[in-house]
Amino acid sequence: MSENKMGVMPVRRLVVSMSLPMMISMLVQALYNVVDSYFVAKISENALTAVGIAFPFQNLMIAVGVGTGVGVNALLSRSLGERNYETANHAAENGIFLAVVSTLVFMVLALTLAGPFFAIQTDIPDIVEQGAVYMRICGGLSVGLFLEIMLERLLQATGRTFYTMITQGTGAIINIVMDPVLIFGLGPFPAMGVAGAAAATVLGQIVAAILALVFNLTRNHDIHPSFRAFRPNGSVIRRIYAVGAPSILLNAISSVMTFGMNQILIAFSSTAVAVFNVYFKLQSFVFMPVFGLNNGMVPIVSYNYGARKRRRLVETVRFSAILAVAIMLAGLIVIQLIPGPILGLFEASDAMLAIGIPALRIISLCFLFAGFNIICSSTFQALGNGVLSMIISFVRQLVVLLPAAFLLSLTGNVAAVWWAFPIAEIASLLLCVCFLRHIYYNVVLPLGDEEKTA
């Protein structure tokens, strides 16, 4: 069998060819995030706040799905690099099994805990009611989310990122089209309000999952998973979570941070929470392309690590970091120049503009460092050192960001709270540099690759 393109194609062309489809699909996902909030904001500011308060739970689902997918991706890519096809197939089989288990867990959590989750965060009945409905639908029908993420990771791990662009793009487009239809009741459909936004979300996820399954069955020839007489493999699952568990915790930390920030901000006003929610949707336009680049980079790094091709590995990380920093700088310039018109897309009141304009300008300063930090964290995961990524995220979001935000909130000025974000990103940068040096000398250099850089 000829070697996979991840081991032979010139590195820069390989990174672009694998990342570009995912960057495009991620941009479509980002467009969905903004359009979703755009229509929800037309219902009311309370509706926008409700969706924002639900975000930590949604993010936790994504954390589990993506983290498990990262573990499967790394094990599968590394196994292919080692030409261990049996382990690669077992990684795919057990990954799909874990996606189904995750679905069942979050279905139960969403249906039983939605009401209490909102009641402990706000005493505004309208926000509690709308948010609980949104959370029950997104969690109760999360099968599309978990299967889509896992099946797309199987395509990414074997270098077939073009198909993930189709699946993610199709799911997002369905979501975008159905948002106004289900929220406002166009044509034969009833007006469902916030519930319509949630229904559009899960519909897009389910369609994307079905497409990803079809592509794996018909186009993914590097792996041949079989579920005849399938039994969960404890050894494979442990290897998946050796990389995936730190990634899950890393992303789950973001849920804790968002929950904490919501509590800090709602002490000022529900408008401050709405601004925070809008920022998260807007930043996705900048971060999603970097995450797409990141998803294209990880299997390349894992494959060449397994194949002991040091120079290709180093060149992949270096080139990816340069691209990530360039994307983040472009995003920073746009947000600094036109924060007001951007907020105007979300029916921003005068009060929301007064809070939101300085918020966007201050928080976006973290973009200066975030691109490099994301590539470093993903490199650690791809090399089987995901715990380092977890440490960075833990320090940035829980040790630095939340305490800094709380202390700054004591000034009584909500604008001061936003400075916690660039402060935390600088702390993350310092850790990334230290850990990258450690990984380079202790993991990468011992590979002893002498081939010429592609």
N, C-alpha and C positions, 0 to 999 in steps of 0.2 A: 504493500500500500504506500502510495506517495505521501510525503510529509505534508501536514496541514499548512496552509498559507501563513499562519502565525509564526512559523519557524523559518520561512524562506523569503517572503515578500519584503522589499525595502521598507524600513521601519516607518518613515514619515508617511509614505503612501498607504501603508497598512493601517496606521492609526487613523488617518483621515477616512479611509474606505470603511473601516469598522465603526467609527464614531459618528460620521456625518449622518447616516440614516437615523441613528438614535438621537442625535442632536435635533434633527428635524422633527422627529416624533415627540421629543420632549418639549419643543417649542409649541407644538400643537396642544400638548398637555397643559402647558403654561397658559395658552390662549383659553383653553377650557376653564382653568382656574379663575381667570379674570372675568370671562363671560358669565360664569356661574355666579360670581359675586355681583356682577353688574346687574343681572336680573333679580337676584335676591334683594339687592339694595332698593330696587323699585317697589318691593313689597312694603318695606319699612326699615328704619334704622335698627329696630328691635330684632327684625328677622336677620339682618346682617350680623348683629351681635350674637344671636343664638347660634348661627352657623360657626362663628368664630370660637364660641365656647365649646362647641362640639369637636373642634379641630384636634385637641389632644387625643381623644379616643380614636378618631380616624387615623391620626398619625401613628398611634400605637399599633393599629392593624397593619398599616404600611410597614412599620418597623419590623414586625414579625415576618411578614411576607418577603420583604426585601432582604432582611438578614438571613433568613433560611435560604433564599435564592442565591445570596452571595456565597454562602457555604457550599451549596451545590455547584455553583459556577466555578469556584476555585478548585474543588476536588475533581470535577469533571475535566476542566481544562488541563489541570496538572496531570491527570491520568492519561489523557490523550497525548500530552507531551512525552510521557514515559512509555507510550504505546501499550498501556494497560487498559484494554477495551472492556474487559469484564467489570472492573471497578467503575469505569465510566458509566456503564449501563446500570449498575447497582445504584450509583449516585442519582441518576435520573429517576429510577423507580421509587426510591425512598424519598426523593424530593417531592414527587407528586403526592405520595402518601402523607407527608408532613403538611402539605398545603390543605388537604382535606381535613386533617385533624385540627389545624388552625381555624378553619372555617367553622367547625362545630363549636369550638371554644368561644369564639367571639360572637357567634349567634346567640348563645346562652347569655353571655355578659350584656349584650345590647338589649335583649328583650327583658331582662330582669333589673338592670341597674340604670337605665336611661333617666328615669324620673329623679331618683336620688342624686345622680351625678350633677344634674342641673340645679336641683334645689339647694345643694350645699354651696353653690357659687353665686346665686343671685336670688333675690326675693321678688323679682318682677315676674308676675304670673305669665304674661305674654311671652317672655323670653324662655321661661321654663317649658311652657307647652309646645312652642314651635321647635325648640331645640331637642326635646325628648322624642318627638315624632321623627325628626331628621335623623337622629342617632339610631333609632330602632330600625328604620328602613335600611340605612347604610350598613349597619352591623348584621341585621337579620338576614340580609341577602348578600353577604360578603363572599359567597362562593366564587363569583366572577373575579373579584379582586385577587384572591389568593391563587386561583388557578392561572389567571392571566400572568401574574408576576412570575410564577414558577415556570410556566411553559415558555415564556419569553426568555428567561434565563438559560433554558436549555438551548434555545436558538443562538443566543449571544455567546455561550460557552464554546460553540463549535464554529464561530465566526460568521454566522448567518444573520447579521444585524439588519439587513435590508428587510427581512420579513417582520422583524419587531417594529420597524417603522410603519409598516402596513397595519399591524395589529393595534398598536398604540394610537396611530393616527385615526383609524376607523372608529375605535372606541371613543376617542375624544370628539370626533365630528358628530357622532350619534348623540353624544352628551350635549354638545353645543346646540344642535338642531332641536332636540327634545326639551331643553330647558324652558324656553318661552312657551312651547306647546303645552307642557304639563303644569308649569307654574301659573300661567294665566288662562289656560283652558281654550286653546285655539282649535277650530274645527270640531270634530266629534268628541274631543277630550274635555273632561271637567277641569275647572280651575282647582289646583291642589295646593297652591302656595308653596311653602317650604318643603312639604312632602313631595311636590312635583320635582323640585331640584334634586332631592335624594333619589327619587325613582329614575330620573334621567341619568344620574351617576351610575347606579347599579346596572341599568340597561346597557350602557356603554361598556361597562366592565365585562358583562356576561358575553356580549357579542365579540369583544376582543379575545376573551378566553377561548371561545369556540374557534375563531380564526387561528389562534396560536396552536391549538391542538391539531387542526388540519395541516398546518405548515410543518409541524413536527413529524406527523405521520407520512407526509408526502415529499418533504424536501430535506429533512435532517438525516442524512445517510451515515453520519459518523457514529451515531448511537442507535441501539436497537433494544429499548426497554421492553420487557415482557411482564405481564401481570398474571400469567398462568402459574398457579401454585405460589403466588407471591407471599412472602413473609417479611415483616420489617426486619432489617439487618442492623442489629445494635452497633456493630463495629463501624458500619458506614455512617449511621446517624451520628455517632460520636464524632467522627471526622468532619461531618458537615457542620456540626455545631461548635467544633473547635475553632472554626473560622466564623461561622454564622452567629453564634451566641454573643460574642463581643459586638458584632454589627447590630444585632437586635437591641442590645443594651444601649449601644451608641445612639441609635435612632429613637429608642424609647426615652432616653434622657431628654430629647427634644420635646416629648409630650409633657414631661414633668416641668421643663422650663416654661413651656407655653401655659400650662395650668397655673404655675406660680406667677407668671407675668400678668395673666388675666386677673388674678386676685389683687395684685399690686395696683393695676390700672383701674379696676372697677371701683376702687376706693376714691378715685378722682371722679370718674363718670363712666357710664356705659358707652359714651362717645369715644373715650380713649381706647376701650376694648375694640370698638369697631375700626378705629384707625389702625390698631395693631393687626387686626385681621386683614385689612386691606393691604398693609405693608407685606404680609406674608404672601398674599396672592400676587402682588406686583413683583416681589423679589424673584418669584419663580421664573419670570421672563429672563432673568440674568442667570440664576442658579441652574435651571433645567438644562440649558445647553452644556453647562460644565458637567452636570451629572451624566448627560449623554456621552460626552467625551470620556468621562470617568468609566462608564459602563463598557465603552469600547476598549479602553486601556487595560482594565483588570484581567480579562482572559489572555491578552497578549503577554502581560507580565507573568501570569501564572504559567502559561505554556512554556515560555522561554526559561523560566526558573526550573520547571520540570525537565526541560531539555538541556539545562546547564549552559545556556547561551547568554553569558553575562553582558556582553557589549550591546546586544539587541535589547536586553532588559533595561539597561541604563539609558540608552537612547530613547526608548519608549517613554520612560518617566520624564526625562528632560524635555522632550518635545511637547508632551502633554501639559507639563507645568507652564511652558511658555504660552501655549494656546489658552489655557485656563485664565491666566493673569490678563491676557489681552481682552478676553470676553468680559471679565469683571470690570476692567477699566472703562470699557465702552458703556456698560450699564451704569457705572458711577456717574459718568459725564451726563447722561440723559436725565437721570433722577435729580442731579444737582441743578440742571437748567430749567426743567419744567415740572416741578412737583405739583403746582396748583392745577394746571390743566389735567394732569393724571388723576388727581383726586376728584376732579369734576366728573369723571366717568362714573363715579359711584354715588351720584346724587348728594354730594357733600354739602352739608349745611355750613353756615358761617362758622359755627362752633367747631365743626369737624375740620374745616380748612385751617382754623387758628391752631388746632392741635397737630394736624397732619402735615402741614408744610415743613415746620422745623423738624418733625419726627422723621420724615423721609430723608431730609438732607443730613441729619445726624447719623441715623442708623446706616445709611448707605456708605458711610466712610469705612465700614468694615469690609466692603468689597475690595479695598486695596490689598488685603491680606488673605481673604477667604479662598480665592482660586488656588493659590499655592497650598494652603492648608488642606483643601479637599483632595488634591492629587497626592499629597503625602499620606493622608489617612488611608486612601484607597490602595496605595502601594504597600503599606503595612499589611492590610488585609490580604492582598493578592499573594504576599510572600508568607502567609500563615502566621502573621503576628498581629492579628486583629485586636488583641488586648491593648496594644499601644494606641490604636485608634479610639478605643473605648476610654482610655485614660485621658486622652486629649479632649474628647467631647465632654467627659465628666467634669474636668477642670474648667473648661470654657463656659459651660452652661450652668453648672450647679455650684462650683466652688467660686467662680468669679462673677458671672453675669447676674444671677439671681441676688446674691448678697449685695453686689454693687447697685443693682436696680432698687433694692429695698432701702439701702442707705441714702441713695439719691432722692428717693421718694419722700424722705423725711424733711427735705427742703420745702415741701409743699408746692413745688413747681413740677408739673408733669413733663415739661421739656427737658428737665435735668435727667429724668429716668432713661431717656433714649441713649445717653452717653455710655450706658453700661455695655451696649453692643460693640462699639469699636474697642473699648477697654478689654473686653473678653477675647476679641479676635486677636489682639496683640499678644495676650498671654498664650493663646493657642499657637501663634506663630513661633514663639520662643520654644515651646515644647516640640513642635514639629521639626525644627532645625536640630535640636538635640537628639531626638529619636531617629531622624534620617541619617545622621552621622553614625549612630550606633548600628543601624541596620546595614549601612553600606559596608562598614568594616567587618562586621561579624556574620553577615548573611550573604551579601552580594559578592564581595571580593573573593571569598573562598571558592566560588564557582570555577574560577581559573579559566574562563573562556578566552581562547586566543584567536577566534575568528575575526575577520575584518568587519568593522561596523557597516551595516547596510545603509 
